């Protein structure tokens, strides 16, 4: 992975984490947490999209996949915190 790919990967993670934070609670969680949330969300979203037979291509598709996954991660974390 070259430096450009790494920067794009981190930018997608940051955007996806920020979008998920807005969708779930009305704000972001800080740049580092947004990146981590977006990366984890990309993994979860990719898995979930694969299970239902969907695939995403390109920058927008990657952001959508990561955002959906990050929203799911935030939802599960909130459920666990309530226990």
C-alpha positions as CSV (number, residue, x, y, z in Angstrom):
1,X,0.0,0.0,0.0
2,X,1.5,3.3,-1.0
3,X,1.2,6.6,0.8
4,X,-1.6,7.9,-1.4
5,X,-3.7,4.8,-0.9
6,X,-3.2,5.0,2.9
7,X,-4.2,8.7,2.9
8,X,-7.4,7.9,0.9
9,X,-8.2,5.0,3.2
10,X,-7.8,7.2,6.3
11,X,-9.9,10.0,4.7
12,X,-12.7,7.6,3.9
13,X,-12.6,6.3,7.5
14,X,-12.7,9.9,8.8
15,X,-15.6,10.9,6.6
16,X,-17.5,7.7,7.3
17,X,-17.0,8.0,11.1
18,X,-18.0,11.6,11.0
19,X,-21.2,10.8,9.0
20,X,-22.1,7.9,11.4
21,X,-21.6,10.2,14.4
22,X,-23.9,12.8,12.9
23,X,-26.5,10.2,12.0
24,X,-26.5,8.5,15.4
25,X,-26.1,11.4,17.8
26,X,-25.8,14.7,16.1
27,X,-22.1,15.3,16.1
28,X,-18.6,13.9,15.4
29,X,-16.4,12.2,17.9
30,X,-13.0,13.8,17.1
31,X,-10.8,13.0,14.1
32,X,-9.0,10.0,15.6
33,X,-12.1,8.3,16.8
34,X,-13.9,9.1,13.5
35,X,-11.0,7.4,11.6
36,X,-11.1,4.3,13.9
37,X,-14.9,4.1,13.7
38,X,-14.8,4.5,9.9
39,X,-12.2,1.8,9.5
40,X,-14.1,-0.6,11.8
41,X,-17.3,0.4,10.0
42,X,-15.7,-0.4,6.6
43,X,-14.9,-3.9,7.8
44,X,-18.4,-4.4,9.3
45,X,-20.1,-2.8,6.4
46,X,-18.2,-4.8,3.8
47,X,-19.1,-8.0,5.7
48,X,-22.8,-7.0,5.9
49,X,-23.0,-5.9,2.3
50,X,-21.4,-9.2,1.3
51,X,-23.9,-11.2,3.3
52,X,-26.9,-9.6,1.5
53,X,-25.2,-9.8,-1.9
54,X,-24.4,-6.1,-2.4
55,X,-21.1,-4.7,-3.5
56,X,-19.8,-1.1,-3.7
57,X,-17.4,0.4,-6.1
58,X,-15.6,3.7,-6.2
59,X,-15.1,6.4,-3.6
60,X,-18.8,7.1,-2.9
61,X,-19.6,3.4,-2.6
62,X,-16.7,2.9,-0.1
63,X,-17.9,5.9,2.0
64,X,-21.5,4.5,2.0
65,X,-20.3,1.0,3.0
66,X,-18.1,2.3,5.8
67,X,-20.8,4.7,7.0
68,X,-23.4,1.9,7.2
69,X,-21.0,-0.3,9.1
70,X,-20.0,2.5,11.4
71,X,-23.7,3.2,12.2
72,X,-24.2,-0.5,13.0
73,X,-21.1,-0.4,15.2
74,X,-22.3,2.7,17.1
75,X,-25.7,1.1,17.5
76,X,-24.2,-2.1,19.0
77,X,-21.9,-0.1,21.3
78,X,-24.9,1.8,22.6
79,X,-26.9,-1.4,23.2
80,X,-23.9,-2.8,25.2
81,X,-23.5,0.4,27.2
82,X,-27.2,0.2,28.3
83,X,-26.7,-3.2,29.8
